[in-house]
Amino acid sequence: AHDTLTAYLHNEFPHCDEELVVMDEGDVTLPQSLMNHNPTLIRAKRLSAGIAKGKLIRYNDIELSVFEQETASLNFEQAKQQVTETLINKAELASGQEKEIIKAHLGILNDDILNEKVSGFVSNGESLAKAILLTVAAITETLMQSSSAYLKERVLDIKDIALQLLMTAHPHVQVSTDFTLTEPSIVIANDLTPSQFLGLDRDNLQGLILTQAGSTSHTVILARAFNIPTVSGVEIDACAKHEGETLFVDGGLGIVALTPSEAVSTYFERAMWIAEQVKATESEYLNLQAQTKDGHQIEIAANIACTVEAESAFAKGAEGIGLFRTEMLFMDRSTAPDEQEQFDAYKQVLEAAGDKAVIIRTMDIGGDKP
């Protein structure tokens, strides 16, 4: 035992904070009933399940550098105040994951490092736009050096806040953020910030194809919350010549089907119909007491890590919350939540539960949590 522990302490323990080697999921085996029709497919990373059909529309990126040579109409504090008020108003009207992500963006807006860097660059004579861009570049560089995929994916949130600050401080700069979907569409984009996603017409947004996004991207979390099939890892050039054409995205299989033949279209449309039938059948059992064939009742409860998961769990038939992981309230932030914030979090879950039981676990802090 001594020899084993000594070897571990000398050879493995010093490297325990290095990036873990993540096993590649590998390609999903595609159904033969699809492959028999010789479809034209692009393999992609699976992010949000479901099948989508729509016209391929490219989202035009906004280049932040267009603000660099412009004079700001507002100073940093004024712009920050306006963006803060806008986000607070949006949060009051939002719910679920959307509300949580808007709150996260308010946190970024009030982050000490971001504020100090912008103010420092302005004090050194830089324009506000230049100061914001330099700050984004510095924070992005730091985040991208992290071994955490989660932290790397916060870059998009930083850019989201930066764009809102720049547009607020430079109202005279003509930057079009309007992106109108007039029919069922599948949107392809290099980067799509949470704000840009929320600005899309979700009645016509059927699916998303993202060049670079991971499972913890806030845009992807929103896509899942709104049941938008989503894949990533597809280069825009690979689909460029198919803009305006109807295609299918299968978020469960991780594929984009280009120029679908009648037979391929029939396959996906049938799969979409079957999924709806399964959903309708399962919904009949949502609120029934679970029991074994011989009559023993079993409580089916959900484990949750954050407040927004409670509403979804109960909507899908949970009979209670078996475990609310309270330590998650302390994660992904630089300061601990105060008593009121913790109280509000527990209260929100209890209100969602109604007369159903909720087990709130005291903090579980171990070496697996930063």
Salt bridges, closest charged atoms under 4 A:
ASP3 OD1 - HIS2 ND1 3.67
GLU18 OE2 - HIS15 ND1 3.25
GLU25 OE1 - ARG46 NH2 2.73
GLU68 OE2 - LYS130 NZ 2.86
GLU70 OE1 - HIS172 NE2 3.94
GLU77 OE1 - LYS80 NZ 3.98
ASP157 OD1 - HIS105 NE2 2.72
ASP157 OD2 - ARG154 NE 2.83
ASP157 OD1 - HIS218 ND1 2.98
GLU183 OE2 - LYS55 NZ 2.75
GLU245 OE1 - HIS242 ND1 3.01
GLU269 OE2 - LYS53 NZ 2.57
ASP294 OD2 - HIS296 NE2 3.85
GLU327 OE2 - ARG361 NH2 2.84
GLU327 OE2 - LYS369 NZ 3.99
GLU341 OE2 - ARG333 NH1 2.82
GLU351 OE2 - LYS347 NZ 2.96
ASP364 OD2 - ARG361 NH2 3.70
ASP364 OD2 - LYS369 NZ 3.83
ASP368 OD2 - LYS369 NZ 3.23
